[in-house]
């Protein structure tokens, strides 16, 4: 067999491996209407968590500090706190560039805040957490909170909450940089 054949075979196998790897990338889909979090590999659900809680005032594309809304959009896991008062905390890269553009156009943030969020986005870093848009948004457990309240109400200040047992199971799927899509 010719060298050209082996090179072609190698290129095809590398392309197939790359395609497979990208199809298997783990990401999280949060369905705020159904109160469900799905661990996804490509388009295939790997694990589904039900009865999650979101912000007390629902979810939306426009969020400000203290409004108790869960932000819709696409974020990454920016940090992981294994010793959170909520058992575990997976912090989002919120506010992201989309949040900043919307807020800047609406006059909710100034140019320096917009630039700070833009810089963090370009560097794939955690954006400033002390803007008028809020911060410290992520997925967390209950900690010592009442599980009965969790079953009946959306109770967070904008985060996605799960039981401690659920967040323990989720831990195996999540790492810094994991994509989180909130719809």
Secondary structure, DSSP 8 states (H G I E B T S, - for coil): --HHHHHHHHHHHHHHHHHHHHHT-EEEEEETTTTEEEEEETTEEEEEEES-B-BTT-EES---TTS--EE-EEEEEEEEEEEETTEEEEEE--S-HHHHHHHHHTTSS-HHHHHHHHHHHHTT----SSBTTB---EEE--TTS-HHHHHH---BSS-EE--HHHHHHHGGG--TT-EEEE-
